[in-house]
Amino acid sequence: MGDPKGFLKIGRKPTPKRDVVERIQDYTYIYEPMPEDELRGQASRCMDCGIPFCNTGCPVNNLIPDWNDLVYRDSWKRAIDRLHLTNNFPEFTGMLCPAPCESACVLAINDKSVTIKEIELSIINRAFDEGWVRAFPPPPEARTGRKVAVVGSGPAGLAAAQQLNRAGHSVTVFEKDDKIGGLLRYGIPDYKIEKWVVDRRISIMEEEGVEFRTNAHVGYDPTTEELKAEYDAVVMAVGALQGRDLDVPGRELGGIHLAMDYLTQQNRRVAGLPIEGEEISAKGKNVVILGGGDTSADCLGNSHREGAASVKVLTHGPKPPENPDHLTWPDWPLILHTYPAHEEGGERGWSVAVKGFSGSNGKVERMHAIRTERKHGKTEYIEGSEHEIECDLVLLAIGFTGPVRDKFLEDLALGYNERGAIPTTNGGFATEEDGLFVAGDAKRGASLIVWAIAEGRKAAKAADEYLMGRSLLPG
């Protein structure tokens, strides 16, 4: 490494954020760039580890020590070349990935980890500024004559499409919505990733030769049979957007919605696009968000920006520890995760279960709740702890049960595994249907963006092997 004692001399510095009062007034990206001299200092904290566990903690196996050292040495062009070897879209992961690599960092055993995520984002931002990304790679010089359909344009679908295009196949991406991007477009708020970032990458992929078709809901237009007849292979990257619901009295009342329905509408609203169906808005309302993960935090941040009267974020489980008393390295630690949205306001509550809802005129006004406790690994109600919470809007962010069961999946009739995902053969990416592959959340259940990219790459390699008998693509 450039400075083998860097980690002894320099402490971890968090990524700077815009002021809370300022940022909740808009949907602009909440983080600010780290000055280059500070960034190089942070990169110097990367140790000369015997085994860099950050590589294996990262699902795409990023060559993290390599590009940390190159940033320290001010060799940015070589850094982006190293980064692109394993990650198709470092601008997406640099903004959105929760960075399991940082939990696996050897320095995290007894200190704060290297700021890997911020360094990654800085490398790709520098590469875009210098024009290095647009120049690489050029469209393939020769085509194989094979045609591949990718169904779904989220991170898994985009990664699969780019890899298959690089292998020389003619790739068409089908997206049921009116714009490309999947959750990047209509799930994740703009203050976490502005949509011009997505558009920039889509434009580059089009230059590389990938074809995109929007408003193309496979199963209907084109039909499943038409798709299979026209293409030599199909990669399904349809996500796992079927939200988990509640079966409690009063669930039918107006004002109770699945979180993704709200997030999709809000993304469209921010983009100035038309909204279909009943409008869901937090403006001026007492909002209750059920669930404590990423989706819940996205609902919270949007509620702040809409001007909610109050927001409560509740989960049925106990509060995780802020500082665990047992070593979890290199595994993902079970700790309390505080997102930037939590810094912006609202209340957080734990050990609260829902017994039902009530209201008047068909609208929700109260949530009937009860306190819980964990006993012998099970969640139990605490007698006499029933209480009511006033609410005008309830958003259910309590997880996902697998891909949406649409006509495409009904036609294929592949079944579902215990996680509600599409099963594959021998734990790989091929399905029982010849020439049909699956990747991302549709295969593994709701997961991280970096896993989606990793699986898109591996599914592309499997499809390439099927088409050509062998593959030179990295997994």
Buried (B, 14 or more C-beta within 10 A) or exposed (E): BBBEEBBEEBEBBEBEEBEEEEBBEEBEBBBEEBEEEBBBBBBBBBBEBEEBBBBEBBBBBBBBBBBBBBBBBEBBEBBBBBBBBBBBBBBBBBBBBBBBBBBBBBBBEEBBBBBBBBBBBBBBBBBBEEEBBEEEEEEBEEBBEBBBBBBBBBBBBBBBBBBBBBBBBBBBBBBBBEBBBBBBBBBBBBBBBBBEBBBBBBEBBEEBBBBBBEEBBBBEEBBBEEBBEEBBBBBBBBBBBBBBEBEBEBBEBEBBBBBBBBBBBBBBBBEEEEEEEEEBBBEEBBBBBBBBBBBBBBBBBBBBBBEBBBBBBBBBEEEBEEEEEEEEBBEEBEEBBEBBBBBBBBEBBBBBBBBBBEBEEEEBBBBBBBBBEEEEEEEEEEEEBEEEBEBBBBBBBBBBBBBBEBEBBEBBEBEBBEBBBBBBEEEEBBBEBEBBBBBBBBBBBBBBBBBBBBBBBBBBBBBBBBBBEEBEBEB
